[in-house]
Amino acid sequence: MDANQLLERYAAGERDFHEALLRDVNLEGAILPDINLINADLREAYLKNTDLRGAKLGFANCRGANLNEANLIGANLISVELSWASLILADLSWANLDMATLKGSNLIGTNLIGSTVRSANLTDSKLIAADLQAADLHNANLSESNLTGAKFIRANLERARLIESKLMGANFEGANLKDASLRNSNLELANLSQAILVGTDFSEAILCEALLEGVDLDQAILEGTITAFLRMS
């Protein structure tokens, strides 16, 4: 199926395009809210600035796709394959990315407010200045990722893995980091105020000049952690 065929059928009222073969399709700027693309082949698709609000993309293969500035508010992306995809400045607020694969993806400045990203694989991804406020990242893997300046305010990161990640200036204010692993990560100037740090593993991590106001470190793991110039108030 090519782009024109899909757009014509969508304009005629059709919404179900599950398992559609759309590899390399160009749908830049198309308005396709609530479309069903479950299990579709969208590898290398060009979907920049495409309106996919409420779309169903569960189990779709979007490996290498360009979704820069796409509107994916409230979309269902359960178990979607987005490895090496580009989602710069995309809006994924309140989207469901449970068990999604985003290895090596580019999410610079992406809006993930209120999204669910449980057990997702975001290893080696770029989330610089991404907004993950109130997101649910329970058991997500963000190891070896660049999360510089990312916002995790009130996010749930219980059992999440952020091993060897760049977290300079990241904001974890009020976040739940219970049993999370941040081993060997760089948290210089990070804000961890009011965060839950029960069982949190900071082994060999850098916490220089991090803000830990209202935090209890008694149950955190701090073996080999660099804690120079910590700001506790």
Secondary structure as UniProt FT lines:
FT   HELIX           3..11
FT   TURN            12..13
FT   TURN            18..19
FT   TURN            23..24
FT   TURN            28..29
FT   TURN            33..34
FT   TURN            38..39
FT   TURN            43..44
FT   TURN            48..49
FT   TURN            53..54
FT   TURN            58..59
FT   TURN            63..64
FT   TURN            68..69
FT   TURN            73..74
FT   TURN            78..79
FT   TURN            83..84
FT   TURN            88..89
FT   TURN            93..94
FT   TURN            98..99
FT   TURN            103..104
FT   TURN            108..109
FT   TURN            113..114
FT   TURN            118..119
FT   TURN            123..124
FT   TURN            128..129
FT   TURN            133..134
FT   TURN            138..139
FT   TURN            143..144
FT   TURN            148..149
FT   TURN            153..154
FT   TURN            158..159
FT   TURN            163..164
FT   TURN            168..169
FT   TURN            173..174
FT   TURN            178..179
FT   TURN            183..184
FT   TURN            188..189
FT   TURN            193..194
FT   TURN            198..199
FT   TURN            203..204
FT   TURN            208..209
FT   TURN            213..214
FT   TURN            218..219
FT   TURN            223..224
FT   TURN            228..229
//
